[in-house]
Amino acid sequence: MIIINVKDNESVDKALKRFKKKFERTGVLKQLRARTFFQKPSVAKRKQKERAIYKQQLFANDNY
């Protein structure tokens, strides 16, 4: 459960913004989307490796 303490004289918009940031950091939404369908472990590993290769290539191109 995410708890946000609203400070004195703090607007609701700022408190809502802090709540959204905390919620995003917990990774609940990402986990929920991942659980919507079953993915074989071998497919998940393959996608993870592809993502890692892509990131390495992306950062390698930035350094030149």
Distance bins in CASP14 RR format, pairs under 12 A and 6 or more apart:
PFRMAT RR
TARGET T0000
AUTHOR 0000-0000-0000
RMODE 2
METHOD distances of the structure
MODEL  1
1 19 0 0 0 0 0 1 0 0 0 0 0
1 22 0 0 0 0 0 1 0 0 0 0 0
1 23 0 0 0 0 0 1 0 0 0 0 0
1 26 0 0 0 0 0 1 0 0 0 0 0
1 28 0 0 0 0 0 1 0 0 0 0 0
2 15 0 0 0 0 0 1 0 0 0 0 0
2 16 0 0 0 0 0 1 0 0 0 0 0
2 18 0 0 0 0 1 0 0 0 0 0 0
2 19 1 0 0 1 0 0 0 0 0 0 0
2 20 0 0 0 0 1 0 0 0 0 0 0
2 21 0 0 0 0 0 1 0 0 0 0 0
2 22 1 0 1 0 0 0 0 0 0 0 0
2 23 1 0 1 0 0 0 0 0 0 0 0
2 24 0 0 0 0 0 1 0 0 0 0 0
2 25 0 0 0 0 1 0 0 0 0 0 0
2 26 1 0 0 1 0 0 0 0 0 0 0
2 27 0 0 0 0 0 1 0 0 0 0 0
2 28 0 0 0 0 1 0 0 0 0 0 0
3 15 0 0 0 0 0 1 0 0 0 0 0
3 18 0 0 0 0 0 1 0 0 0 0 0
3 19 0 0 0 0 1 0 0 0 0 0 0
3 22 0 0 0 0 1 0 0 0 0 0 0
3 23 0 0 0 0 0 1 0 0 0 0 0
3 26 0 0 0 0 0 1 0 0 0 0 0
4 10 0 0 0 0 1 0 0 0 0 0 0
4 12 0 0 0 0 0 1 0 0 0 0 0
4 14 0 0 0 0 0 1 0 0 0 0 0
4 15 1 0 1 0 0 0 0 0 0 0 0
4 16 0 0 0 0 1 0 0 0 0 0 0
4 17 0 0 0 0 1 0 0 0 0 0 0
4 18 1 0 1 0 0 0 0 0 0 0 0
4 19 1 0 1 0 0 0 0 0 0 0 0
4 20 0 0 0 0 1 0 0 0 0 0 0
4 21 0 0 0 0 1 0 0 0 0 0 0
4 22 1 0 0 1 0 0 0 0 0 0 0
4 23 0 0 0 0 1 0 0 0 0 0 0
5 15 0 0 0 0 1 0 0 0 0 0 0
5 18 0 0 0 0 1 0 0 0 0 0 0
5 19 0 0 0 0 0 1 0 0 0 0 0
5 22 0 0 0 0 0 1 0 0 0 0 0
6 12 1 0 0 1 0 0 0 0 0 0 0
6 13 0 0 0 0 0 1 0 0 0 0 0
6 14 0 0 0 0 1 0 0 0 0 0 0
6 15 1 0 1 0 0 0 0 0 0 0 0
6 16 0 0 0 0 1 0 0 0 0 0 0
6 17 0 0 0 0 0 1 0 0 0 0 0
6 18 0 0 0 0 1 0 0 0 0 0 0
6 19 0 0 0 0 1 0 0 0 0 0 0
7 14 0 0 0 0 1 0 0 0 0 0 0
7 15 0 0 0 0 1 0 0 0 0 0 0
7 18 0 0 0 0 1 0 0 0 0 0 0
8 15 0 0 0 0 0 1 0 0 0 0 0
9 15 0 0 0 0 0 1 0 0 0 0 0
10 16 0 0 0 0 0 1 0 0 0 0 0
10 17 0 0 0 0 0 1 0 0 0 0 0
10 18 0 0 0 0 1 0 0 0 0 0 0
10 19 0 0 0 0 0 1 0 0 0 0 0
11 17 0 0 0 0 1 0 0 0 0 0 0
11 18 0 0 0 0 0 1 0 0 0 0 0
12 18 0 0 0 0 0 1 0 0 0 0 0
12 19 0 0 0 0 0 1 0 0 0 0 0
13 19 0 0 0 0 0 1 0 0 0 0 0
13 20 0 0 0 0 0 1 0 0 0 0 0
14 20 0 0 0 0 0 1 0 0 0 0 0
14 21 0 0 0 0 0 1 0 0 0 0 0
15 21 0 0 0 0 0 1 0 0 0 0 0
15 22 0 0 0 0 0 1 0 0 0 0 0
16 22 0 0 0 0 0 1 0 0 0 0 0
16 23 0 0 0 0 0 1 0 0 0 0 0
17 23 0 0 0 0 0 1 0 0 0 0 0
17 24 0 0 0 0 0 1 0 0 0 0 0
18 24 0 0 0 0 0 1 0 0 0 0 0
18 25 0 0 0 0 0 1 0 0 0 0 0
19 25 0 0 0 0 0 1 0 0 0 0 0
19 26 0 0 0 0 0 1 0 0 0 0 0
20 26 0 0 0 0 0 1 0 0 0 0 0
20 28 0 0 0 0 0 1 0 0 0 0 0
20 29 0 0 0 0 0 1 0 0 0 0 0
21 27 0 0 0 0 0 1 0 0 0 0 0
22 28 0 0 0 0 0 1 0 0 0 0 0
23 29 1 0 0 1 0 0 0 0 0 0 0
23 30 0 0 0 0 0 1 0 0 0 0 0
23 31 0 0 0 0 0 1 0 0 0 0 0
23 32 0 0 0 0 0 1 0 0 0 0 0
24 30 0 0 0 0 1 0 0 0 0 0 0
26 32 0 0 0 0 0 1 0 0 0 0 0
27 33 0 0 0 0 1 0 0 0 0 0 0
27 34 0 0 0 0 1 0 0 0 0 0 0
27 35 0 0 0 0 0 1 0 0 0 0 0
28 34 0 0 0 0 0 1 0 0 0 0 0
28 35 0 0 0 0 0 1 0 0 0 0 0
29 35 0 0 0 0 0 1 0 0 0 0 0
29 36 0 0 0 0 0 1 0 0 0 0 0
30 36 0 0 0 0 0 1 0 0 0 0 0
33 39 0 0 0 0 0 1 0 0 0 0 0
34 44 0 0 0 0 1 0 0 0 0 0 0
34 47 0 0 0 0 0 1 0 0 0 0 0
34 48 0 0 0 0 0 1 0 0 0 0 0
37 43 0 0 0 0 0 1 0 0 0 0 0
37 44 0 0 0 0 0 1 0 0 0 0 0
38 44 0 0 0 0 0 1 0 0 0 0 0
39 45 0 0 0 0 0 1 0 0 0 0 0
39 46 0 0 0 0 0 1 0 0 0 0 0
39 47 0 0 0 0 1 0 0 0 0 0 0
39 48 0 0 0 0 0 1 0 0 0 0 0
40 46 0 0 0 0 1 0 0 0 0 0 0
40 47 0 0 0 0 0 1 0 0 0 0 0
41 47 0 0 0 0 0 1 0 0 0 0 0
41 48 0 0 0 0 0 1 0 0 0 0 0
42 48 0 0 0 0 0 1 0 0 0 0 0
42 49 0 0 0 0 0 1 0 0 0 0 0
43 49 0 0 0 0 0 1 0 0 0 0 0
43 50 0 0 0 0 0 1 0 0 0 0 0
44 50 0 0 0 0 0 1 0 0 0 0 0
44 51 0 0 0 0 0 1 0 0 0 0 0
45 51 0 0 0 0 0 1 0 0 0 0 0
45 52 0 0 0 0 0 1 0 0 0 0 0
46 52 0 0 0 0 0 1 0 0 0 0 0
46 53 0 0 0 0 0 1 0 0 0 0 0
47 53 0 0 0 0 0 1 0 0 0 0 0
47 54 0 0 0 0 0 1 0 0 0 0 0
48 54 0 0 0 0 0 1 0 0 0 0 0
48 55 0 0 0 0 0 1 0 0 0 0 0
49 55 0 0 0 0 0 1 0 0 0 0 0
49 56 0 0 0 0 0 1 0 0 0 0 0
50 56 0 0 0 0 0 1 0 0 0 0 0
50 57 0 0 0 0 0 1 0 0 0 0 0
51 57 0 0 0 0 0 1 0 0 0 0 0
51 58 0 0 0 0 0 1 0 0 0 0 0
52 58 0 0 0 0 0 1 0 0 0 0 0
52 59 0 0 0 0 0 1 0 0 0 0 0
53 59 0 0 0 0 0 1 0 0 0 0 0
53 60 0 0 0 0 0 1 0 0 0 0 0
54 60 0 0 0 0 0 1 0 0 0 0 0
54 61 0 0 0 0 0 1 0 0 0 0 0
55 61 0 0 0 0 0 1 0 0 0 0 0
55 62 0 0 0 0 0 1 0 0 0 0 0
56 62 0 0 0 0 0 1 0 0 0 0 0
56 63 0 0 0 0 0 1 0 0 0 0 0
57 63 0 0 0 0 0 1 0 0 0 0 0
57 64 0 0 0 0 0 1 0 0 0 0 0
58 64 0 0 0 0 0 1 0 0 0 0 0
END
